[in-house]
Each structure stands twice: as C-alpha cells, then as structure tokens.
C-alpha cells in the first residue's frame, strides 16, 4: 500500500513540475483604433525567446517587450513565473491570427498556440469630461486635391495629397496603410525629394500642411471612375492641458488614422464629329515631322527614316503612323525612342520611330506623305498634320525587272533577281568530324566505375565521426551555444539603427558566449559566479568587469534614450571584449 501511495505522490510531483508556456491576449475582439496587449508566460526560466512575426500577422508593435519575473517559496516548494508583454496596434480589419512564439527551456523547445483576434471598425473611445486634452480627430486632416473633375479621355489631371495639422499638435512619423489605386487610369507618381512645411487654410482656419504625394493621371475610359483613397497611420503629440514643475506644457503620444476619402471623376468621351479615320488616340498639342537621313545613296547603302512627334500630351499612350514604301525598298521594324518627362502639368517631350531602309535596285523612289491626327484640348477640335513627300534616288545597282513597278506598294509579292537572291548566304563552312572515341573503355569510364569502391572507406570514416559527435552531448551543447553567440552578434550588427532589437540580440549573444566558454546554464549566471569562473580561467579583472557591466546595461539601454553613435560604441565594445576573453581563456 505504501508503495502505491509513493508512486501516486511522485506522479503528482511530475504534474506540478510540468513546464508551461502560453500566450494570452487582453481581448479577442477590438476596434482597429484600439491597442491589444499580449502576454507570453512561462513557469520555468528559458533562453532564446522568439516572438511571433507581428508585422506579418497584421499588427504593429507600439510598446514592449517588457519583462516581469517573480519567484517565491511556499511550504518548502518554489514557484517561478516569467512574462514577456507586448502592446500591438492592428493594421487591417478582419480575423487576424497571431502565430506561435517559441523558447528553449532545459534544452527543449516549447511553442505557444496560435491566437485568433477579430478586428472591427474603429470604436468611439469614452472621453473623460475633466480631461481638457485636445483630440487628434479635430486637429488632423488628410486631403486629396484633384485638379479637374470632368476631363476628356486621355486629358491629364493631377492628384495632390496634403496632410493638414493644427498649430496645437506635433507630428513625428506616419506610415501608409492603404495606397491609392488608380483603376482605368495611366498614372505617374512625381518624386518629392524633401517634405516642406507650409502654412495654409483648412475650413477657413489656419493650419500647417505638408504635401505627401503628387500623381499625374490620364483616364483610359470614359464615364464615372473612382480613385481609391490613401490612408495613413500618424504618430502625433497632443498637449494634455497640464504643466510640469517648470511650467512647461506636458504632451502625450497618440496614434491617429486618417483617410483622404474616395474621389469620383466624370470622364468625357472624345467627340465623334470630325474624328479622322486615322486617329490613333493622341490628345494634347503636338508637332509632327518625317525626316530622312539622306535622299541620295548607292546600292547597298541604307538610310534612316525618322518619324517623330513632339509637344505636350499623352505621348506614351498612342502609336505613330507607319510609312508605306515601294516594294523595291526593304524596310525593317522601327527602333522606338522616347524622351518624355512627366511634371505636374502632364507629359512633355518627344517620341521617335526610326526605320532603316535599304534599296534593292537602281532607280527613283517615292515615299508617300504621312498623316498624323490628334485632338487639341485648347480648341476642342481634331487637327491633322501631313508630312511632305520624300524622294529617294538610288544611283547604281541592278535594274528592276519590267514586271516590278518602282513604286509598287510594299504589300505586293516581292520578286528579286536570281543573282541577288542568295547574295548574303555564307559559303564557307566549319565541318566537325563524326568519328569520336567511345566512352566505353576510356579512362573516365574506369575512374567512374571504381569511384563507389574508393568511396566506401570515406563513408565509414564519416559515419564514425558523426557517431562520435552525436554521442558528445556536452560538446554539442557548447558548439550550439557558440553558434548562437555568433548568430545573435551578427543580428545585433544588422539592427545597429534600431535600439530595442539591437540590445535584445546583443544580450543573447553575450549570454550564449558565457554558456559556451564556461559550460554553465542560465540558472548559474549570477554576477559573482561569472566573475569567479572567468578569473579562474585566466581572464583579466578589467575585461571581466567590462563584460559584466555591458551585460547588465543591455536591459536598461533598451528603454533609455540612445543615439546611433552610442549603439555603435556598445557594439564595438562587445566585439572587443568577446575577442579579448577568447584570447585570455
């Protein structure tokens, strides 16, 4: 009977000692303008905590990670609890899933369960009647200015996005949540190299504003078209109405989401009356030219025929007319060149189609005039430009057969003289012998045949080496800690511009370095124990003191203000200390 009672007690003790690692959220349903708190708790100390990829899950971290540790003894039994806390802001509506977090406890990896959170529309937050703090709802506005609401098809319009904010608040940063979509528009964004703070009016009141985005649009379809809105997440500083002991107004940080709203554009179709048959969609104001590089040439020479349109309008959105040349002139596909810029007023510049033409026979040839039609926005009418006739004189070469007219159109069946038909075929050949040595019986054949037999000793040696490494548990743990130290030190270098992840990675790198060199666990990492072990291994007291100080400062530095130069100095200091300890111990 005593034996069964003892087994029962041991079973309960095993249940009490079971490792627990779980994630909890403050709420499962929240508005898109509310914060969410998530806690990762464990009942045993661990290493290498890895949070979920919050950004990929649809959240932005606005606070944390903060860490809380508690340990107590009750009736001779110890209890331990450690919590990592984050504050998150959802980036989109819908059902979002926060993926698993992981941690290593006693050499084993534990993971939390995924958590589903429902994000709804923005909710109205109750306001304290005694709170005189300003609200970002009335002090911050995003506006989309459209230059024209009823343009013609392919007429340029501009959309300028301005962020207005009152003189009572400050702005530190903003992020684009939803970029505007221009369905059925050709669009071109204009780069803004530097944001300029300007003064302006909004609803009759004085505001400051910055221009965030400029876009030129060309409607490609007539009728009612929608421009989807631009949405921003803006970090603002609001005065609280209270003052500190020095009389300065106290401010609080807040986050506000603003949208420019959708815009409707009524696009007018181009008039059908007076539209030329060869109209290709050009809208604007243009000049049209057809220029040959030469008009007199010898047999075998070529000429370039440049067909160009220059001016202002939708230069990239229509095709140039093609020339019609006599059958005795061989014309190649054109080389298209564009020299077009897009300022806020719309496209301007020139486009060119360059045709290469080679005559086949001696004679006088004529390229007929070419017509180019466009819709002129200033007059609201169609205009047509006709080029001059181009005459080409070929001085020598074979004469054309009587059955072929010199000005026969290019779509006729081409017939050339038999003596000229194969003029450019290459007559010299490079023959390759078909008598090759067989692979069977060659040196390479016997080498590949014996290679498996020669590889057997190498496989046996590799297997024994792997078995020896697998059986060396302590050595494997040291190598793993060494690898983790290098990994986190490399991560710290990548995060030199980001304070919190830099110091988290640096602290993990230094802890894993100690575990690899001193063969200790996390529970043995007290200041006195680390100092005694390092000094007993031959390390200098000055280096040991610097290592311990830097390790203790990593936690404080994550929450204290720090410049990029200070972060770089801490990284360089960590590298030099680890290098010195490597040599000393």
C-alpha positions as CSV (number, residue, x, y, z in Angstrom):
1,X,0.0,0.0,0.0
2,X,2.8,2.4,0.9
3,X,4.4,1.7,-2.5
4,X,1.3,2.8,-4.4
5,X,0.9,5.9,-2.3
6,X,4.6,6.8,-3.1
7,X,4.0,6.3,-6.8
8,X,0.9,8.5,-6.7
9,X,2.8,11.3,-4.9
10,X,5.6,11.1,-7.5
11,X,3.1,11.3,-10.3
12,X,1.5,14.5,-8.8
13,X,5.0,15.9,-8.3
14,X,5.7,15.3,-12.0
15,X,2.5,17.1,-12.9
16,X,3.4,20.0,-10.7
17,X,6.9,20.3,-12.3
18,X,5.5,20.3,-15.9
19,X,6.7,23.2,-18.0
20,X,4.0,25.6,-19.1
21,X,4.4,28.2,-21.9
22,X,1.3,30.0,-23.1
23,X,0.1,33.2,-24.7
24,X,-2.8,35.4,-23.5
25,X,-4.4,38.5,-25.1
26,X,-6.2,41.3,-23.3
27,X,-9.3,40.9,-25.6
28,X,-10.3,38.8,-28.6
29,X,-12.4,41.5,-30.3
30,X,-11.2,45.1,-30.7
31,X,-11.6,48.1,-32.9
32,X,-9.0,49.0,-35.5
33,X,-8.1,52.1,-33.4
34,X,-7.6,50.1,-30.2
35,X,-4.4,48.6,-28.7
36,X,-4.1,44.9,-27.9
37,X,-1.9,43.5,-25.1
38,X,-0.4,40.0,-25.4
39,X,1.5,38.2,-22.6
40,X,3.8,35.2,-23.0
41,X,4.1,33.5,-19.6
42,X,6.2,30.5,-18.5
43,X,6.7,28.7,-15.2
44,X,10.4,27.9,-15.8
45,X,13.4,30.1,-16.9
46,X,14.4,29.7,-20.6
47,X,16.6,31.1,-23.3
48,X,16.3,32.4,-26.9
49,X,12.7,33.6,-26.7
50,X,11.4,34.3,-30.2
51,X,8.1,36.3,-30.5
52,X,5.7,35.8,-33.4
53,X,6.2,37.9,-36.6
54,X,3.7,40.5,-35.6
55,X,4.1,42.6,-38.8
56,X,3.4,39.6,-41.0
57,X,0.3,38.8,-38.8
58,X,-1.2,42.3,-39.4
59,X,0.0,44.1,-36.2
60,X,2.4,46.9,-35.4
61,X,4.3,46.8,-32.1
62,X,3.7,50.1,-30.2
63,X,5.0,49.0,-26.8
64,X,7.3,46.4,-25.3
65,X,8.7,44.0,-24.9
66,X,8.6,44.4,-21.2
67,X,9.7,41.6,-18.9
68,X,8.4,40.6,-15.5
69,X,9.9,37.8,-13.3
70,X,8.6,36.5,-9.9
71,X,9.8,33.7,-7.7
72,X,8.5,32.6,-4.3
73,X,8.9,29.8,-1.7
74,X,5.7,28.5,0.0
75,X,5.9,25.5,2.4
76,X,9.3,24.5,1.0
77,X,8.0,24.5,-2.6
78,X,9.3,27.0,-5.1
79,X,7.3,28.7,-7.8
80,X,8.6,30.7,-10.8
81,X,6.9,32.9,-13.3
82,X,8.3,34.9,-16.2
83,X,6.2,37.1,-18.6
84,X,7.1,38.9,-21.8
85,X,4.4,41.6,-22.7
86,X,3.8,43.5,-26.0
87,X,1.3,46.2,-27.0
88,X,0.0,45.8,-30.5
89,X,-1.9,48.0,-32.9
90,X,-3.9,46.2,-35.7
91,X,-3.1,47.3,-39.3
92,X,-6.2,45.9,-41.0
93,X,-9.8,44.7,-40.3
94,X,-10.9,41.1,-40.3
95,X,-9.9,37.9,-38.4
96,X,-6.2,38.0,-37.8
97,X,-4.1,35.1,-36.4
98,X,-1.1,35.7,-34.1
99,X,1.3,32.9,-34.8
100,X,3.4,30.9,-32.4
101,X,6.1,32.1,-30.1
102,X,9.0,29.8,-29.1
103,X,11.5,29.4,-26.2
104,X,14.2,26.9,-25.1
105,X,13.8,25.5,-21.6
106,X,16.2,22.9,-20.3
107,X,17.3,22.1,-23.8
108,X,13.8,21.6,-25.2
109,X,11.9,24.0,-27.5
110,X,8.3,25.0,-26.4
111,X,5.8,26.9,-28.5
112,X,2.5,28.7,-27.8
113,X,-0.8,28.0,-29.6
114,X,-1.9,30.5,-32.4
115,X,-4.4,33.0,-31.3
116,X,-7.2,34.5,-33.4
117,X,-8.3,38.1,-32.9
118,X,-11.2,39.8,-34.6
119,X,-10.6,43.5,-35.7
120,X,-13.7,45.6,-36.3
121,X,-14.3,49.2,-37.4
122,X,-13.0,52.0,-35.3
123,X,-14.8,52.3,-31.9
124,X,-15.6,55.6,-30.1
125,X,-13.4,55.8,-27.0
126,X,-15.1,57.4,-23.9
127,X,-13.7,60.8,-23.1
128,X,-13.3,62.0,-19.5
129,X,-15.2,65.2,-19.1
130,X,-12.5,66.5,-16.8
131,X,-9.8,65.9,-19.4
132,X,-9.1,69.0,-21.4
133,X,-6.6,67.3,-23.8
134,X,-7.0,68.0,-27.5
135,X,-8.2,65.3,-29.8
136,X,-6.4,64.4,-33.0
137,X,-9.8,63.9,-34.7
138,X,-10.3,67.6,-35.0
139,X,-6.7,68.7,-35.4
140,X,-5.5,66.4,-38.2
141,X,-6.9,66.0,-41.7
142,X,-5.7,64.3,-45.0
143,X,-7.0,65.9,-48.2
144,X,-6.8,64.8,-51.9
145,X,-6.8,67.8,-54.2
146,X,-7.9,66.9,-57.8
147,X,-7.1,69.4,-60.5
148,X,-10.2,68.7,-62.7
149,X,-13.3,66.6,-62.0
150,X,-14.6,66.2,-65.6
151,X,-11.7,65.8,-68.0
152,X,-11.7,64.4,-71.5
153,X,-10.5,60.9,-72.3
154,X,-6.6,60.9,-72.1
155,X,-6.6,64.5,-70.7
156,X,-4.1,64.8,-67.8
157,X,-5.3,65.6,-64.3
158,X,-3.3,65.8,-61.0
159,X,-4.0,64.5,-57.5
160,X,-2.1,66.1,-54.7
161,X,-2.3,64.6,-51.2
162,X,-1.9,67.1,-48.3
163,X,-1.7,66.4,-44.6
164,X,-3.1,69.3,-42.6
165,X,-2.5,69.6,-38.8
166,X,-3.1,72.5,-36.4
167,X,-0.5,74.6,-34.6
168,X,-1.6,72.9,-31.3
169,X,-0.2,69.4,-32.1
170,X,3.0,67.9,-33.4
171,X,3.7,65.0,-35.8
172,X,6.7,62.6,-35.5
173,X,6.0,59.9,-38.1
174,X,3.5,58.4,-40.5
175,X,3.0,55.2,-42.4
176,X,0.9,54.3,-45.4
177,X,-1.8,51.8,-44.6
178,X,-3.7,51.7,-48.0
179,X,-2.1,53.1,-51.1
180,X,-4.4,54.8,-53.6
181,X,-5.4,52.6,-56.6
182,X,-6.0,54.2,-60.0
183,X,-8.1,51.7,-61.9
184,X,-8.7,52.7,-65.5
185,X,-6.0,55.4,-65.2
186,X,-2.5,55.6,-66.5
187,X,-0.6,57.0,-63.6
188,X,2.8,58.5,-62.8
189,X,4.0,59.5,-59.3
190,X,6.2,62.6,-59.0
191,X,9.1,62.1,-56.6
192,X,9.1,64.5,-53.6
193,X,12.8,64.7,-52.6
194,X,12.2,66.7,-49.4
195,X,9.0,67.5,-47.4
196,X,8.4,71.2,-46.9
197,X,6.2,72.6,-44.1
198,X,3.8,75.2,-45.4
199,X,1.1,77.4,-44.0
200,X,-2.5,77.2,-45.4
201,X,-6.2,77.3,-44.8
202,X,-8.5,74.4,-44.0
203,X,-12.2,75.1,-43.5
204,X,-11.3,78.8,-43.1
205,X,-8.8,78.2,-40.2
206,X,-5.0,78.5,-40.2
207,X,-3.3,75.1,-40.5
208,X,0.2,73.8,-41.3
209,X,0.5,71.2,-44.0
210,X,2.9,69.1,-45.9
211,X,2.5,67.6,-49.5
212,X,3.0,63.9,-49.2
213,X,2.3,62.6,-52.7
214,X,1.8,64.0,-56.2
215,X,0.4,61.9,-59.1
216,X,-0.4,62.6,-62.7
217,X,-3.4,60.6,-64.1
218,X,-4.6,60.0,-67.7
219,X,-8.1,58.5,-67.8
220,X,-8.3,55.5,-70.2
221,X,-12.0,55.0,-70.1
222,X,-15.0,57.4,-70.3
223,X,-17.7,57.5,-67.7
224,X,-17.6,57.7,-63.9
225,X,-14.2,56.5,-62.5
226,X,-13.2,56.1,-58.8
227,X,-9.9,57.0,-57.2
228,X,-9.5,54.8,-54.2
229,X,-8.4,56.6,-51.0
230,X,-5.0,57.0,-49.4
231,X,-4.9,56.0,-45.7
232,X,-2.2,56.9,-43.1
233,X,-1.3,55.9,-39.6
234,X,0.1,59.1,-38.0
235,X,2.0,59.4,-34.7
236,X,1.0,62.7,-33.0
237,X,1.9,64.6,-29.9
238,X,-1.0,66.2,-28.1
239,X,-0.8,68.7,-25.2
240,X,-2.5,67.4,-22.1
241,X,-3.5,70.8,-20.6
242,X,-1.2,70.1,-17.6
243,X,2.2,71.6,-16.9
244,X,5.2,70.2,-15.1
245,X,7.1,71.9,-12.2
246,X,9.0,74.1,-14.7
247,X,5.8,75.5,-16.2
248,X,6.1,73.6,-19.5
249,X,3.0,72.1,-21.1
250,X,3.1,68.3,-20.9
251,X,2.3,66.3,-24.0
252,X,1.2,62.7,-24.7
253,X,1.8,60.5,-27.7
254,X,-1.1,59.2,-29.6
255,X,-1.8,57.4,-32.9
256,X,-4.4,58.6,-35.4
257,X,-5.6,57.0,-38.7
258,X,-6.7,59.4,-41.4
259,X,-8.1,58.8,-44.9
260,X,-8.4,61.2,-47.9
261,X,-11.6,59.6,-49.0
262,X,-12.6,58.2,-52.4
263,X,-12.8,60.7,-55.4
264,X,-15.2,60.4,-58.4
265,X,-14.0,61.6,-61.8
266,X,-16.5,62.0,-64.7
267,X,-14.5,61.4,-67.9
268,X,-16.0,62.8,-71.1
269,X,-15.5,60.8,-74.3
270,X,-13.8,62.5,-77.3
271,X,-16.3,64.0,-79.8
272,X,-17.2,61.8,-82.7
273,X,-17.9,64.6,-85.1
274,X,-14.9,65.5,-87.2
275,X,-12.8,62.5,-86.0
276,X,-10.3,61.5,-88.7
277,X,-10.2,57.8,-89.8
278,X,-6.5,57.5,-89.0
279,X,-6.9,59.0,-85.4
280,X,-4.8,56.8,-83.0
281,X,-5.8,58.4,-79.7
282,X,-3.3,61.3,-79.4
283,X,-4.6,64.1,-77.1
284,X,-2.7,67.3,-76.5
285,X,-0.8,69.7,-78.6
286,X,1.9,68.3,-81.0
287,X,4.2,68.8,-83.9
288,X,4.8,66.0,-86.4
289,X,7.9,65.5,-88.7
290,X,9.2,62.9,-91.1
291,X,12.9,63.3,-91.8
292,X,15.2,61.0,-93.9
293,X,18.9,60.8,-93.1
294,X,19.7,61.0,-96.8
295,X,17.9,61.1,-100.1
296,X,20.7,60.1,-102.5
297,X,22.6,56.8,-102.0
298,X,24.3,54.0,-103.7
299,X,23.3,50.3,-103.9
300,X,23.9,48.5,-100.6
301,X,23.8,51.7,-98.5
302,X,20.9,52.3,-96.1
303,X,19.0,55.4,-94.9
304,X,17.1,56.1,-91.7
305,X,13.6,57.5,-91.8
306,X,12.8,59.3,-88.6
307,X,9.1,59.8,-87.8
308,X,8.7,62.0,-84.7
309,X,6.0,63.6,-82.6
310,X,6.9,66.3,-80.0
311,X,4.9,68.5,-77.7
312,X,2.7,68.1,-74.6
313,X,0.1,65.3,-74.2
314,X,-0.3,61.6,-73.8
315,X,3.0,60.8,-75.7
316,X,3.4,57.3,-74.2
317,X,-0.2,56.3,-74.9
318,X,-0.5,56.2,-78.7
319,X,1.4,54.7,-81.7
320,X,3.0,56.7,-84.5
321,X,1.8,56.2,-88.1
322,X,3.7,53.8,-90.3
323,X,5.2,54.8,-93.6
324,X,4.2,53.0,-96.9
325,X,7.3,52.4,-99.1
326,X,7.8,50.9,-102.6
327,X,8.3,47.2,-102.8
328,X,11.9,47.7,-104.0
329,X,12.9,49.3,-100.8
330,X,13.4,46.8,-97.9
331,X,12.2,48.3,-94.6
332,X,13.0,46.9,-91.2
333,X,11.0,47.1,-87.9
334,X,11.4,50.5,-86.2
335,X,13.6,51.4,-83.3
336,X,11.4,53.3,-80.8
337,X,12.9,56.1,-78.7
338,X,11.2,58.2,-76.0
339,X,12.5,61.4,-74.5
340,X,9.5,62.2,-72.2
341,X,9.3,63.8,-68.8
342,X,6.2,64.0,-66.6
343,X,5.9,67.1,-64.5
344,X,2.7,68.1,-62.6
345,X,1.3,69.6,-65.8
346,X,1.5,66.3,-67.7
347,X,3.8,64.5,-70.2
348,X,6.0,66.6,-72.5
349,X,8.9,65.8,-74.8
350,X,9.1,63.7,-78.0
351,X,8.8,60.1,-79.3
352,X,10.6,58.8,-82.4
353,X,10.2,55.7,-84.6
354,X,13.5,55.1,-86.6
355,X,13.1,52.9,-89.7
356,X,16.1,51.5,-91.5
357,X,15.5,51.3,-95.3
358,X,17.8,49.5,-97.8
359,X,17.2,49.8,-101.6
360,X,17.4,46.7,-103.8
361,X,17.6,48.2,-107.2
362,X,18.7,51.3,-109.0
363,X,16.1,54.0,-109.6
364,X,14.0,56.8,-108.3
365,X,11.5,56.0,-105.4
366,X,8.9,58.0,-103.6
367,X,7.6,57.6,-100.1
368,X,4.1,59.0,-99.9
369,X,3.1,61.7,-97.4
370,X,2.2,60.5,-93.9
371,X,-0.7,61.9,-91.9
372,X,-0.9,62.3,-88.1
373,X,-4.1,63.3,-86.3
374,X,-4.7,64.4,-82.7
375,X,-7.3,66.0,-80.5
376,X,-6.4,69.6,-79.5
377,X,-7.6,70.3,-75.9
378,X,-7.2,74.0,-76.2
379,X,-9.7,74.3,-79.1
380,X,-11.7,71.1,-78.5
381,X,-11.2,70.0,-82.2
382,X,-9.3,67.4,-84.2
383,X,-6.2,68.6,-86.1
384,X,-4.2,66.8,-88.8
385,X,-0.6,67.3,-89.9
386,X,0.6,65.9,-93.2
387,X,4.3,65.4,-94.0
388,X,5.9,66.2,-97.3
389,X,6.6,63.6,-100.0
390,X,10.1,62.0,-99.7
391,X,12.0,61.2,-102.9
392,X,14.9,58.7,-102.8
393,X,17.4,58.4,-105.6
394,X,19.5,55.2,-105.9
395,X,22.5,55.9,-108.2
396,X,23.7,52.3,-109.1
397,X,22.9,48.6,-108.7
398,X,20.9,46.2,-110.8
399,X,17.9,47.4,-112.6
400,X,14.4,46.4,-111.5
401,X,12.6,43.9,-113.7
402,X,9.9,45.3,-116.0
403,X,7.2,43.4,-114.2
404,X,8.0,45.2,-111.0
405,X,7.0,48.8,-110.8
406,X,9.4,51.1,-109.0
407,X,6.6,52.5,-106.8
408,X,4.7,49.2,-106.2
409,X,3.3,49.1,-102.7
410,X,5.2,47.1,-100.1
411,X,2.4,44.6,-99.6
412,X,2.8,43.2,-103.1
413,X,4.6,39.9,-103.7
414,X,8.3,40.6,-103.7
415,X,10.4,39.2,-106.6
416,X,14.2,39.7,-106.8
417,X,16.7,38.6,-109.3
418,X,18.2,35.1,-109.0
419,X,21.7,36.5,-109.0
420,X,20.9,38.6,-105.9
421,X,18.6,36.2,-104.1
422,X,21.4,34.2,-102.3
423,X,24.0,37.0,-102.3
424,X,24.4,37.1,-98.5
425,X,24.4,33.4,-97.7
426,X,27.7,32.2,-96.1
427,X,29.6,29.8,-98.3
428,X,32.5,28.8,-96.0
429,X,31.7,26.0,-93.6
430,X,33.3,24.6,-90.5
431,X,32.8,20.8,-90.5
432,X,33.2,18.7,-87.4
433,X,34.4,15.1,-87.6
434,X,31.8,12.4,-86.7
435,X,34.5,9.8,-85.7
436,X,34.8,10.2,-81.9
437,X,36.3,7.9,-79.3
438,X,33.9,5.7,-77.4
439,X,33.2,6.4,-73.8
440,X,33.3,2.6,-73.0
441,X,36.8,1.7,-72.2
442,X,38.1,5.2,-71.7
443,X,40.0,6.4,-68.6
444,X,36.9,8.3,-67.4
445,X,34.8,5.2,-67.7
446,X,37.1,3.1,-65.4
447,X,37.5,6.0,-63.0
448,X,33.7,6.4,-62.6
449,X,33.4,2.6,-62.3
450,X,35.9,2.4,-59.4
451,X,34.7,5.6,-57.6
452,X,32.0,3.8,-55.5
453,X,34.5,1.3,-54.2
454,X,37.0,4.0,-53.4
455,X,34.3,6.0,-51.5
456,X,33.5,3.1,-49.1
457,X,36.3,3.9,-46.6
458,X,35.4,7.6,-46.7
459,X,31.8,6.8,-45.9
460,X,32.9,4.5,-42.9
461,X,35.1,7.3,-41.6
462,X,32.4,9.9,-41.9
463,X,29.9,7.6,-40.1
464,X,32.2,7.0,-37.2
465,X,33.0,10.7,-36.9
466,X,29.2,11.5,-36.9
467,X,28.5,8.9,-34.2
468,X,31.3,10.3,-32.1
469,X,29.9,13.9,-32.5
470,X,26.3,12.7,-31.7
471,X,27.4,10.9,-28.5
472,X,29.3,14.0,-27.3
473,X,26.3,15.8,-25.7
474,X,28.3,18.3,-23.8
475,X,30.4,19.2,-26.8
476,X,27.3,19.6,-29.0
477,X,25.8,21.9,-26.4
478,X,29.0,24.0,-26.4
479,X,29.1,24.1,-30.2
480,X,25.4,25.1,-30.3
481,X,26.0,27.9,-27.8
482,X,29.0,29.1,-29.8
483,X,26.9,29.1,-33.0
484,X,24.0,31.0,-31.2
485,X,26.5,33.6,-29.9
486,X,27.8,34.3,-33.4
487,X,24.3,34.3,-34.8
488,X,23.0,36.9,-32.3
489,X,26.1,39.0,-32.6
490,X,25.5,39.1,-36.4
491,X,21.8,40.1,-35.8
492,X,22.9,42.9,-33.4
493,X,25.1,44.3,-36.2
494,X,22.1,44.3,-38.6
495,X,20.0,46.2,-36.0
496,X,22.5,49.0,-35.4
497,X,19.9,51.5,-36.4
498,X,17.1,50.0,-34.2
499,X,17.7,50.3,-30.5
500,X,15.4,47.6,-28.9
501,X,16.1,44.6,-31.2
502,X,19.9,45.6,-31.1
503,X,20.2,45.3,-27.3
504,X,18.0,42.1,-27.2
505,X,20.3,40.4,-29.8
506,X,23.5,41.7,-28.0
507,X,22.3,40.4,-24.7
508,X,21.5,37.0,-26.1
509,X,24.9,36.9,-27.9
510,X,26.8,37.6,-24.6
511,X,24.8,35.0,-22.6
512,X,25.4,32.3,-25.2
513,X,29.1,33.2,-25.3
514,X,29.3,32.6,-21.5
515,X,27.4,29.3,-21.7
516,X,29.8,28.1,-24.5
517,X,33.0,29.1,-22.7
518,X,32.1,28.4,-19.1
519,X,29.8,25.3,-19.6
520,X,27.1,26.8,-17.4
521,X,23.3,27.0,-17.5
522,X,21.1,30.1,-17.3
523,X,20.3,29.5,-13.7
524,X,24.0,29.7,-12.8
525,X,24.5,33.1,-14.4
526,X,24.9,35.3,-11.3
527,X,27.4,38.2,-11.2
528,X,29.7,36.6,-8.6
529,X,29.7,33.2,-10.2
530,X,30.5,34.6,-13.7
531,X,33.3,36.7,-12.2
532,X,34.9,33.8,-10.3
533,X,34.7,31.4,-13.3
534,X,36.2,33.9,-15.7
535,X,39.0,34.8,-13.3
536,X,39.8,31.1,-12.7
537,X,40.1,30.6,-16.4
538,X,42.9,33.3,-16.6
539,X,40.8,36.3,-17.7
540,X,41.8,39.9,-16.7
541,X,39.8,41.5,-14.0
542,X,39.4,44.7,-16.1
543,X,38.0,42.7,-19.0
544,X,35.6,40.7,-16.8
545,X,34.3,43.8,-15.1
546,X,33.7,45.4,-18.5
547,X,31.8,42.3,-19.7
548,X,29.5,42.2,-16.7
549,X,28.8,45.9,-16.8
550,X,27.9,45.7,-20.5
551,X,25.6,42.7,-19.9
552,X,23.7,44.4,-17.1
553,X,23.3,47.6,-19.1
554,X,21.7,45.8,-22.1
555,X,18.3,45.6,-20.3
556,X,18.4,49.3,-19.2
557,X,19.6,50.6,-22.6
558,X,16.5,49.2,-24.4
559,X,14.3,51.7,-22.5
560,X,16.7,54.6,-22.2
561,X,17.3,57.2,-24.9
562,X,20.2,56.3,-27.1
563,X,21.8,57.7,-30.2
564,X,23.2,55.7,-33.2
565,X,26.7,56.6,-32.2
566,X,26.1,55.2,-28.7
567,X,24.7,51.9,-30.1
568,X,27.7,51.6,-32.4
569,X,30.1,52.1,-29.4
570,X,28.3,49.4,-27.5
571,X,28.6,47.0,-30.4
572,X,32.3,47.8,-30.9
573,X,32.8,47.4,-27.1
574,X,31.1,44.0,-27.1
575,X,33.2,42.7,-30.1
576,X,36.4,43.8,-28.4
577,X,35.5,42.3,-25.0
578,X,34.5,39.0,-26.5
579,X,37.7,38.9,-28.6
580,X,39.8,39.6,-25.5
581,X,38.1,36.9,-23.5
582,X,38.6,34.4,-26.4
583,X,42.4,35.0,-26.1
584,X,42.6,35.1,-22.3
585,X,40.6,31.9,-21.5
